[in-house]
């Protein structure tokens, strides 16, 4: 195994200069850095992450907490955070926290920091643990812990914008497909939907489904059962795009046209929504910006543990597509 000492001897320079160049210290000249990096590559030098962690007093590992790995959205978040962590030459480990307490989800592998996505209760429980004094946690997503650095996505405002689009398009019987119940804290999509419906003098209507690894097949069948019992709504706003895709297939099974007979909208902005025969309207979550901001907050917190808490609020973008466009719906009605 090639060492930094061997590189230094070959080039006739100090080991400290080699260390500084390989670590990216700015005081090393560009010419010297290139020369050292070229020699390291030619000699087959590979840094020892364990030794580096011991020197720095850090593990080089970052944890990511997500409520589940069912959602395509959380997969997208994990992929984007992993890209940022890899760029910093660190490693990301992912834990599905669900309803577990922080003490139960903390890995036996020590970490330098934690990203908690839509996991406010776990973040609060973690803050009561002895680890909180040395390992920072960054809350992010729609549901955040106010006592940590956080990057919040304002889905309440986004839902109100989406609902205004549906109502202004003439839809009146609008159902909301969700797994969240009325008592669920921070259920921004459900709250925004109900507020918009009541503000328009309309009755909220909920299509409840259970969370499952078979999410799309479940809602595909559920929407068919619902329509047979309750009749078809004018439009359905779905908690997630995964659910919207499943419901879209269920409507197709019943030969119901989207949007002519039932309009459809989701939330998250996953790629699948653009590739259906009728592209789906959705609230596009700012995943790239959210992850970049959270990573910046964590890096700053690691360098300055006692600094003032940082907070950022981001807004989703409403992407209006064919699944909720009123012009097609009106044209179809006029022809009948």
Secondary structure as GFF3:
##gff-version 3
##sequence-region A 1 336
A	DSSP	alpha_helix	4	11	.	.	.	ID=ss1
A	DSSP	alpha_helix	15	23	.	.	.	ID=ss2
A	DSSP	alpha_helix	30	43	.	.	.	ID=ss3
A	DSSP	alpha_helix	49	56	.	.	.	ID=ss4
A	DSSP	beta_strand	61	66	.	.	.	ID=ss5
A	DSSP	alpha_helix	72	87	.	.	.	ID=ss6
A	DSSP	beta_strand	91	96	.	.	.	ID=ss7
A	DSSP	alpha_helix	102	105	.	.	.	ID=ss8
A	DSSP	beta_strand	113	117	.	.	.	ID=ss9
A	DSSP	alpha_helix	120	127	.	.	.	ID=ss10
A	DSSP	three_ten_helix	130	133	.	.	.	ID=ss11
A	DSSP	beta_strand	136	141	.	.	.	ID=ss12
A	DSSP	beta_strand	149	153	.	.	.	ID=ss13
A	DSSP	alpha_helix	155	168	.	.	.	ID=ss14
A	DSSP	beta_strand	174	178	.	.	.	ID=ss15
A	DSSP	alpha_helix	188	199	.	.	.	ID=ss16
A	DSSP	beta_strand	205	208	.	.	.	ID=ss17
A	DSSP	alpha_helix	215	230	.	.	.	ID=ss18
A	DSSP	beta_strand	235	238	.	.	.	ID=ss19
A	DSSP	alpha_helix	241	253	.	.	.	ID=ss20
A	DSSP	beta_strand	263	268	.	.	.	ID=ss21
A	DSSP	three_ten_helix	271	274	.	.	.	ID=ss22
A	DSSP	beta_strand	281	284	.	.	.	ID=ss23
A	DSSP	alpha_helix	287	303	.	.	.	ID=ss24
A	DSSP	beta_strand	311	314	.	.	.	ID=ss25
A	DSSP	beta_strand	317	319	.	.	.	ID=ss26
A	DSSP	three_ten_helix	322	324	.	.	.	ID=ss27
A	DSSP	alpha_helix	326	335	.	.	.	ID=ss28
###
